[in-house]
Amino acid sequence: MKKLKYTIIAIFAFLFLSLKIGDSKSEYQIPISAISVISNDLDLEGDADIVFGHNYSSISNWSGITFFENIENGIFEIKDTLYMYGGQNIIYSFNIIGNEYPEILGRFYDGQQTNVAIIEINNGNYYISYFPMCNHLTDFIYGDISGNDAIDFAFISNNDFLWGIIYNDGTGNFTAPEYFDLTFPPIDIACADLNDDGRADVVISGSDTEIYFSNDTGFQQLVLTTTLSHDVSISDFDNDGDNDIITHTTFVYPNHRVYMFENNGNNQFLEHDYFQFSPFCAYGQISDFNNDSLPDMIFIDWDHSELLIYNNLGDFQLEYDQNIDINNLGYQLGSLDCNDFDGNGFNDIVTIISTQMTLPYNVIILFNDGEGNFVPDPITNVPEKSESLSDIKAFPNPFTEKINFNFSKIQCSKLNISIYDLRGKNVFSLTTNFKKGGKNLLSWNACDFNNNEVKPGIYFAVVQTDGIFFKSIKLIKH
């Protein structure tokens, strides 16, 4: 009973803390005009550090990069800042030159054209190399396009209707850019091996979405679709071992559409039915939040105030999971990144508030507790779970009159489901003693111990098997 008590207290402490503003464990102040964010283990200490890119600020007369060190289980502090001329709205972190530490990729404008900036980190010292891309850079990406086990860079220019590549000769030196004309202004670019030949292929989106398969003689072009798309991602979306293509775009206000293209091999793709939802969104990213090996999707809505998460159900089906309302003080969320910052095995979210002004905080980290909730404190003491059930599902959820709990027994003899309201009050409990295994069902009729119907709102079902915590489930009653 003592273990269950601590578990329940932790659940509701997280819930109440999520309403606070200015919690030092989840909200941070970094230099103003942060616009981009990525994460990687920069110091090789086994945890995810964070890097922020900043636009030029007329207030601070500064643009550059901030290094945010993960000092202990999701607690961060500023390690350093680095000035670099040109807005850093595109940054990456990857091991490019083959040494022990990953490098940072940014961009540098020399007054004539945009260069990719490769920042090497060595014992607190920074070494920056610049390689030209194009005059009007829209976006760039990295991948082994030539197949020589070295990272190349591909880029697009919306203004000039072109894309291009600078190749890595394998020693960290790069060629002059090669340019390729397009018949439309490109909006986004992605890069990954689509046909398992050891070469990264290039996908470009805009009024068309086109694939450029890399081979020994150049590129084989394939028009994937003529549907307008703002963003393109490459991911093994169905977890079958090959890379699929996901695009999304604002359709007709207030709707947003996600288009999914399944990789069927031999440079062939099958377009599945699109997934449509509202509100329409300004930015999206793919990340597995529930550790089921299926990448989910997270979006920033159009007014930059909410995060929306959609679960990947498999077979190229998405389902709404939750929205996270960010108190952004009236300013816009700039970008986000996902990684396991506290080391509990689940991907967390870091997002920034993009503004020229100094705020009490402009970085927000939301920690994934592994039960579908994002909370403001790192999850460092994860209770050991019972493995006596295969899983337990609640449906329909949200519900009105009754909610069902469906589960399969493995080895437990007793199951208890305690329902708690937002104040932590136990409003009802369900208990069953097992005589045989197999599939089972328990139902709650949305009434309390006095048989009075509970009010609409949010509740939590805390599941115990043989007195050991198994799972908590968020319930929504309409």
N, C-alpha and C positions, 0 to 999 in steps of 0.2 A: 504493500500500500504506500510505503514511503516513496518508492520510485515513481508510482503513478502521480502522487501529489506534486513532486518536483516537475514532472512532465507537464501537467496541467498549468502550473504556475508559469512555466516558461512560455507556453503557448500564448497565454493571455498577456504576459509581459511584452512579448513581441508585438501583439496586436495593438496595445495601447501606446507603445513607443513609436509605432509607425505613424501616429498622429502628431508627434512632436516635431518642432522645427529647431534646427541648430544642434542636433545631436552630433558630438564630435566624432563618433564612430562611423557616421554615414554621410556627413555633410562637411565639405571642405572648401577653403578659400585658396584659389590659385590665381596667378596673374590674369588680368581681364582679357576679354576677346578670345577666349578658348573656343575653338570651332570644331576640332576633330579629336578623336581619342582611339588608342589601340592599347593592347596589353601583351606582355610577353615576360618570360623570366630573364630579365636583363643582366642580373648579377649571378645567375646560376646557383641560387640558393634554394631552388625547389618550389618557389611560389611565383605568382603572377604579379609583376610590377605594371605600372600604367604610364603611358606617354601621352601628353596633350599637345596638340598643335594650335597655334594662336594666329589669328589675323592681325594685321597691323592696326595699332590703336593710336589715334591722334592724341589721346590723353597721356599715354605712357611713352609715345614715340618708340614703340617696341613691337616686334613680332618675332616669333621663334617657337621653341619647344620647351616644355616642362617635364622633368623626370620625377615620377612619383614612386617612391620606394615602398614596397610592402614589407614593413618592419616586423610584423607579427600577426599571422592569421587574419589578414584583412584589415589591419590597422595601418594607415599610410602616413607618410610625411614627404614633403618636398625634398628631393635629393639635390636637384640642380636645375638651372635654366640655361638655355643656350640661344643667343641671338642669331637669327637667320633672316635675311631680307626676303620678303615675299610672303604672302598669306599661306599658312600651313594648313589648308583645309583638306589636304590629302597626305596621310602619313601611314607608314607600315613598319613592321619590325620583322626581320627575317635574317637568317644566316646566309650572307651573300658571298663573302670572300673566302669562306672555308675555315676561318679561325674558330676559337672556342666560343666566343661571345656573339650573340646576334647583333646586327646593325640596325640603325634607324634609317628609314627612307623618308625624306621630305622633298621639298622643292625650293629652288633658289632662282630668283629673277635677277639677271645681271644688267638689266636696263634695255636689253635687246631681245632676249629669248628666255624661255623657262628651261632650267636644268633640273635633272634629278640629283638630289643631294644625298650622298651615302655617308652616314655618320658612324664612324667606328668608335667604340668605347673601350678604353684600355687604362685600367687603374685610375679612374677619375679624369683621364685626359680624353679629349675629343679630337678626332681627325676627320676632316670633311673633304670629300672628293666630289667634283661637279662634272656632270656629263650632259650635253645639250639634248633637248627633245624637240620642241617646236616653239613658235612665237606665241600662239594662242592656245595654251594647254587647257583642256577641259578636265581630263582625268588620265591617270596612268595606273598600270597594274604590273605584276611581276610573274614570271614563270619560265621554265626551261623550254623555250620555244624551239630552239635549234637541236635539242636532244643531246647536248654535250655535257650534261650534268652540271651546268652552270646557269645562274639566274639571269635572264634577259628582261628587258622592260618594253612593254607595249603601251601606246598612248593614243589619245584621240583629241581632235580639235573640232569643236562644234562650229566655230567661226569659219574654218577653212575647209570643212567637208572632207576630212582626211583622218587616217589613222597611220601609225608608224611603229617601228621597232628600233631599239638599239641593242645590239647583240653583245654578249659577254664572251670573250675569247677563252674563258676558262681560267684566267689568271687574275680576274678582277678589272681588266681593261675592257673598255667598251668601244664599239664601232661608231662611226657617224650614223645619224638616223637614216633609215629607209622609210619612204613615204608611200602611201597607197591611197588613191582617191576613192571617195564614196559618193553615191548619188543622193545622199540625205545627210542632214546635220546629226552627227552621233551625240547621244546623251550619256551613255554608260558603257563600260567595257569590263569583261571578265576573262579569266585565263585559267585553263586547267586541261589535263589530258582527257579527251572525250572518247578516244578509240584505243586506248591501252597500247600505244606504240612507243611510249617513252618520250613523246613530244607534247608540250602544252599547246593546246589550240586556243584560238581567240574568238570570243563572242562579243558582238557590238550591237547595241540596241538604239532605237530612235523610232522613226516612222516605220522602219523595218527592223527585224532582228536577224542578223546574219552571222553564220559560223565561218571561220577561216581555219580549215584543217591544215596544220603544218606538215610538210613532207620534204624530201630531199631536194625537190626542184622548186619549191616555193609554197604556195597556198592553194587549196581547193576550196572554192566558195560554195556555200549552201545558204539559200534564203530560207530561214526557219519559219518565219511568219511575216506578213505585211501589216500586222496589228501594231499600233503605236504602243511603245513601252518606254517608261522612264528609267527603270532599274533592271539590271540583269544579274543573276547569281548562278554559280555552278556548284552543285552539291549532290551527293548520293542520297537523293530525297526518299527513295524507297528501300535503301539499305540492301541493295542486291549486288554491290561490288563495282558498279560503274557510275559515272557522273551524269546527272540529269541537269536540265536547264530550267530555272525558275525566273520568270519576269513578272513585273507588276506595274500598274499605272493607275492614275486617276481616270475613271471612265466618264460617267455623267454625274454631275453633282447630285447627291453627296456620296456616290458609290466609288469603291475602289475594287480593282480586279487583279487577281493573281492567276497567271497563266503557267501551266506546268507541262513540260515536255519530257517524256520518258525516253531514256536512251535504250534503244532496242538492238544496238550493235551495228556494225558495218556502216557507220555514219548515217544511221536512220533514227529518226525520233518520232514518237507518237504523241500528239497533242491531246491532253485530257480536257475534260470540261473545266472551264474556268471557275474560280471561287470568287464570289462577289460579296462585299460587306460594306458597311458604312460606319464611321465617317471615312472620307478619303484621307490618305496619309501622305506625309512628306518624305518619309524615310523608312526603310525596312532592312532587317537583317535576319539571317538564319542561325539558329542555335538550338541544341538539344537541351531542354530545361528539365525533363523528367527522366533522363537516363534510360530511355527505351530504344536507343540507337536510331531513332527517327528524328531528323532535324525539324524543329518547330520554327515558327516565324514570329518576330516581334516588330512592331511598327511604332513610329512617332506620328500622332495624328496631325492634321493639317495646321491646327492653331498651336501646335508645339506645347501642349499642356498635359497630354496623356500618353501613356504607353499601352499598346494593345497587343495581347499575346494570343496566338492561335496554335492549337496543338495539331501535330501531324498524326493522323489516325492510320496511316498506311494506305497503300493503293491510291496515292495522290488525292487524299481527302483531308481537308482541314476542318477544324471545329473551334469555335470561339471558346477561349478559356477564361480570360479576365482582362480588365483594364486597370491600369495603375494611374491614379490621378496625382500628378506631381505639383506640389505647391511651388511654382516657379516665379513667384513675386511679380507676375505680370510680364515676364520676359520669356524668350523662346528657348526650348530645348534645342541644342545645337547638333548633337550626335550621340551615339551610344556604342558600347562594346560589351561583349559577354565573355566571361571567363570564371573559373573557380578561384575567387580571391581569398576565401577563408579556409580552403582546404577540406571542406566537408564532402567533396565529391560531386557537387551540383553547381551548374553554371549560374553565376550572379550577373548583375547588370550595373554598369557604370554609365551615367549620362551627365551631360554638362549643360549649363545655362549659358547661351551665347549672348554676350552683352558688352558694350563699351564701358559700362559703369561698374563700380565696385559694389558688390553685394555682401551680405553677411556670409553667404556661401554661394558657390557656383559649380560645385561638383556634388553629385548625389550618387551613393552606392546603395543598391538594394540587394540583400543577401537571400539566396534561395534556401529555404529550410528543408527542402526535399519532399515536402508535402503539398506543394503547389502554392505556398505563400512566400511573398517577398517582404523581408523584414529589415529594420534599420541597423541591427547589430550582427556582427559575424556569428556564424553557427560553429562553435568550436567544440562543444560537448554534446555530440549526437547520441541520444539514448540507444542502447542496443535493442534491436527489434527482435521480437519473436518471429520464427519462421514456421509457425504452426498453421498458417493459412496460406493459400496460394496468393490471394489478394482479396480485397473487398471493394465493391463499387456501390455508389449511391445513385439511384435514379427514380424518377426524373429529378434533375437538379439544375435550375431552380424548380420548386414544387409549390403546390397550393394546399392540397388536402392531405396527401400521404406521400411518404418517401420510402423506397425499398432499399434494403441492403442485401446485395447478392454476393455470395462468397462460397469457397470450396474448402472444406476441412482437410488438413493433412494429418495432424497428430494431436491437436488440442482436445480437451474434454469439456471446456467451458469458454463461452464467449460473452463478453459484456460490452455494450455500447452505451456510453453515457453522453447525453446531449447537454451542452452548456450554451448559455446566452453570452452576449458580449460583456456582461459584468462578471462572468465567471460562475454564475449560479447554475447548479445542476437542475435542469427543468424536468428531465425524464431519463429513465434507463431501460435498456432492453437486455435480457439475459436468456441464454439458452444453454442447456446441457446436451452434449452430443452422445448419441448411441451408435452412430455409424457415420462414415465419411460421405464424400460426394458433394453435390451442389446443394446449397441451403439458401433460405430467404427469410429475412426478418423485416418487419414493416413498422414504421412510426406514423401514427395518425395526427401528428402535429398538435398533440394535447400534452398538458403538463401532468404532474402527479395527481392533481385534483380533477383531472379530466376536463380542464378548461383549455380551449384552443389558444395556442401561443400567438403572439403578435407577429406580423410580417417583419422580417429582418434577417440578420446573419446569425447563424448558430454553428457550433463545432461539435462533431461527433468524435469522441475519443474512444478508440477500440482497444480492448484488452483481451488477450487470450491466456487463460489460466493465470490471471493476475499480472501478466507482463504486458507492457505497452507494445502495441503493434502499429497503430496508425492513427492520425487525426484527419478528419475530412471536413472541409468547409461546406456548410449547407446554406442555401438561400431560400427563404420562404416568402412567397408573394402573397 
